[in-house]
Amino acid sequence: MPSERRWVMRDWAPGDERAIIALYERVFGKAMGPTESLRHWQWEFRDNPVPPIAIKLAWDGDRLVAQYTVSPLRLAVEGREVTACLSHDTMTDPDYQGQGLFVATATALYEDLARQGVAFVFGFPNANSIAGFVRRLGWTEVMPTPVLVRPVRVGKLLRDRTGSRVLAAAGDALARAGLAVAGAGARLAGSGWEVRVESGFGEWADAVWARCSRQHRVWVVRDRAYLNWRYVTRPESGYVVRSAWDGGTCAGWAITTDRVSEQGKVRFVMDAIAASDARGALDALLASVVADASRDGVEMISAIVGPGSPHRATYLRHLFVPLPEKYFPKELHFGCRPLTDDVGTGVLNDPSAWGLAWGDDDVM
């Protein structure tokens, strides 16, 4: 391990992505995307429709030893649009830990972003890093990530937790009865809506965003430009896009993807919104998600739904329940830090102000 500082810091330059990918794969032991790194990097940074590419790199000669990076995004804050940044893919070569690289690269990048008028930075640090973001970078931990889960096959979950096949079988029987009753009510609430599967987001998505944009005080702008970049052009991801229609008018959409974990196959609701005056649209979308999950052998469905969401009651009606932190497969926290005075800390630090979803992170 180097005994003294030998590294120098600079901004990303074209061609650096090869070294970034190599460092990522060395630090995290996996590809940046599901199986492939270069196309994922190009999508996430080069193809991001909101400039600039914002990456600080630390080098020891020709060796890349640390990175701090963010992805610029458009956010709607109390009815107006600002540029903010999602922090992610922070990494330091294990041989260079303890040399202040995390703070040095982040601080330098924050200063650049503030000069460019970026309002704030936000993200989902894990349990190992949240304290460093708070103590060393001035972040505020706004809340634990508000995860809701909806069991689909209860028996396997009980068997994994208790080891009892009898309890698992009883749980399955009770769950089938309870879920059937709840499902019938949820389907009834969503009746009258046509749920379609879409290949992309058209003008109808902009119309939905126009109707929904004031549902939260702070959230990422979910127009078709963002949605097509985030979900349609992202490589190797396999998202399913559902939309809810009443005649020729779309009133909402839901995006899902599946991942296999220790809990079995989990379906993630990456994002879902519906117009507040479109009664039953979100019910129809969630009923479709649940029905397909049961058919597809999904063990549970997971969604992030903040405490201030107007949709939270609908999720609860569909038997989504809060998941305690101790049961998270990966403990995540949500936090932020202002970079300018453009947005007040009162709204940024208010858990009920934020509209969040799994899709607001970059991990899936």
N, C-alpha and C positions, 0 to 999 in steps of 0.2 A: 504494500500500500504506500503511495507517495506520502512523504512526511511533511511536505510543505506545498503551498499553493503553486501550481505550475500551469493552471488553466487560464484561458482567456475567453471572454464572452463576446458573442456577436449575434446578429439576426440571421434567420434562415436565409439561404440563397439557393437558387435552383440547383438541383443535384444533391443537396444535403439529405433528401428523403431516404436514400439508400442507407446512410449511416444512422438516421433516426430509426428506421425499421430494424436494423441490426441491434441497436441498443434496446429497443422495445422488446424484441424477441428474447434478448439475453436477460433483461430484467424481469419480464413477466412470464417467460417460458411458454409463449403461445403466439400465434399470428395475430395481427391487428384486427382482421376480420374473422369470420367463422373458420376459414381455412387459408386465406391468402392476405398478404399485407399490402403490396404495392397498389393494387386497385382500390383497396379500402382507404389508404392514405390519400390517393388522388381524389377520390370522392369527397373525403372529409375536409380536405384543405384546399386543393386546387379548384375543385368544382363548387365549393361553397358560394352561393350567390351573393353573400354579404362580405365585402372586403374589410380588412386586408388579411393576408396570411400572417398570423401573429404568433411567432415562435422565437424564443430566446434559447440559444445553444451555448454550451460551455465545452471548449475543446482543450485537450492536452496534446499539442502537436496535431497529428492527423487523427487522433482518437477522440470521438465524441463521448463525453463523460456525463452530461446532464442536459435535460430539456425542461422548459416550462412553456406550455402552450395553451391557447384558448381558441375557441371558435366563435367569431362574431355572429350575432343573431339580432333580428329585429324584435323588440318587445313592445307590447302595448302596456303603458303605465297610466292608469287613470284616464284613459281615453286618448292619449297621445302616443306617438311612436318614438322610441329611442333605440339607440344601438347599445347593446350590452354583450357580455361574453360568457360562454360556458367554459369553465376550467376543467381540463381533463388531461390524461396521459402525462402526468407529472412523473419524471423518472430521473434517477441518479445511478450511475454505475456503482455497484457495490464496493469496488475498490476505492471510490472517492467520497464515500459517505463521511459525514462529520466535518466537512470543509466549508459548510455554509452555502452550498450550491443551490439548494432549494430556495432559500430566502433571497440570495443574490439575483438569480434569474427571474424569480417572480417579481421582485421589487423593480427591477429594470424594465420588465415588460409592462407592469402597471403604470409606471411613469410615462412610457410611450403611449399607452392607450389613453391615459388622461389627457395628454396633449392633443390627441386626435378626437377628443370629445366623447369617448366611450363612457357611458354613465356608471356602470357597475359591472362586477364580475360575480358569477354565482356557480354553484356546482353541488355535487353529491359526494363529498369525501367519505371514505370508509372509516371503520372504527380505529384503524391504525394511524390515520392521517388527520382526522378532524381536529385534534388538539393542536397540531402544528399549524394548521390554517388559522385557528383562532388566536393562539398565543404569539405566533411569529409573523403572521401576515395581516392581522387585524380584522379577520373575518368575524361575523356573528353567526353562531349556530341558530338558525331560525326554528328548526324542529327536526325530530327524527322523521325519516321518510314515511309518509302516511300510507302504508300498504294495507289494502283490503284483499282478502282471499275468499274464494267461493269453492268449497269442496265439491268434487264431482263424484269421485269414487272413494267414499269414506273408509271402507273396509281396509284398503291397503295402508292408509295413513295410520289407522288404529293398530294394525298388525305391526307396522314398523316401530311404533312408539311403545307398544305393550308386549309384543311377541305372542299375543293370544289370538288364535284363529277363531275361537268361539266368540270373543268380544268383537272381532272384526266382522264376522258374519252377522251378528246382532246389529252392529252399527250400520252395515250395508242395508239390512232390512228396514231399520228405522229411517235411515237417510232416504231410501227410495220412496217411502211413504210421505215423509215430510217434504222432500224436494218435489215430488209429484204435485202435492197440494200447492206449494209455493209457485211451482212452474206454471200450473194452470192459471193461477191468479195473475202472474206476470205476463203470460201470453194474452190473457184477456185485456190487461191494461194496454198492451201494445197492438191490439187487433186494429185492423183498418189501414195499417201501414204496409207498403211493399218494401221488402228488404232485398236489395240487389248487391251482387258482388261486382266490384269495379276493377278495371285494369289500371286506372290512374285517376287523377283529379282534374276535372274540367271547370268550366265557368260556374257550375253548380256549387263547387267548393267555395269559391269567392262569395257567392250569395249566402251560403251558410255562415261563413266568417262574419259577413256584414251584420247578420242577425245576432251573432253570439259574442262579438268582440268586447262587449262591456260586462260580460258575466263575471269576470275577475278583474281585480285592480292591477295585477301584475301577471303577465304571462306572455309566452312566445307568440308572435303573430302567426296564426294558422291559416294563411291563405294558400292558394294552389301553388304559388311559386315555392313556398317553403315545403309544403306537403309532398310535391313531386320530387324535390331534391332529397328530402329526408327519407321517404319511403319507397319511391318508385325507382330512383337512380342508384340507391345504395346497393352495392354488389352483394350477392350471396345471402340475401336476408329472408326472402320468402314470406313477405307480409300478405295478409288477407285484408282487403278493404271492403267493408260493407257500408251501404248507404240506405237511408230510409226516405221513401218517397210517398207523397200524397198527390196522386195524379201526376202532373208535370213539374211538381215542386219538391226539391230535396230539402229536408229539414235537419239532417244530421248524418253523422258517419261514425264508424268505429273501425279501428285498425288493430289486428292481432297478429301474434307470431307465437310459435311453439319452441320450447327448449326442453331438453332432457336433463334432469338433475338427480340428486340423491332421492328426491321426493317422487321421482317418476317423470312423466311428461307433464309439463306445466304450460298452460296457455296464458300469455301475457296480453292484457289489453294495453296496447302501446299508447292509445289515445282514443277518446270518444267525446264528441260534443253533439248537442242537439239544441235547437232553438227553444227558449223558455216557453214560448207560446204554442209550441207544437206538442200538445199533450199526447203522450204515448210513443213518441218517436224513439226515445232512448230505451224505453221498455222493449220495443220491437227489436232494436239492435242487440240488446243484452240477451233477450230470449233466444235470438238466433245464435249468438256466441255460445251460450250454454248448451243448446240443443246439439250443435255441431261438436262441442267438446265431448259430450257423452258418447256420441257416435265414434269419435276419433280416439277413444281410449285415454283421454286426458284425466289426470288425477285431480288437478285443481286449477282454478283460474285466478290470476293475480292482477290487481290494478292499483295504481296510485291515485288516490282521491283525497284532496286536501280538506281540512276542516271547514273551509268557507265555500266549498263547491256547491252550487245549486243542484248538482246531480247526485250528491251523496245519498239522499233519501231513496233515490231510485236504485242505486247499487244495494243498499241495505234491504230493500224490498225483494231484490233478486238473490238474497241470502249471501251477499258479500259481507264479511265481518272483519273487524280490525285484527291485524296480526301483531302480537306482542314482539318487541324487538328481539327477545331471546330466541325466537323461532325463525328469525330471518336467516336464509341460507348465507347471506352476506350482509352484514350490518352496514347500513348507509345512513348518512345524515345530510340534511340540506342546509346550506349556508350561503352567505353572500357578503360582499364588501363594496361600499360605494367607491368610485374613483373620481367623481366630480360632485359638485353640489346640485346637479341637474335633477336628481331624484332624492327625496328625503328618506332618512333612515326609518321614520315612522312607518311608512308603507312597506319598505323592504324587509323590516324585521317583524312584520305582522304575519303570523302563519295563515290567518284567514284571508289575507290579501292575494295569496299566490294561487294560480291555476297550474297544477303540476300533473304530469303523467310519466309513465315509463319512457316515452319517446323524448322527453326533455333531457334525459341523460344520453350518452353515446354508446352505452355498453351493449345494446341489443338493436 
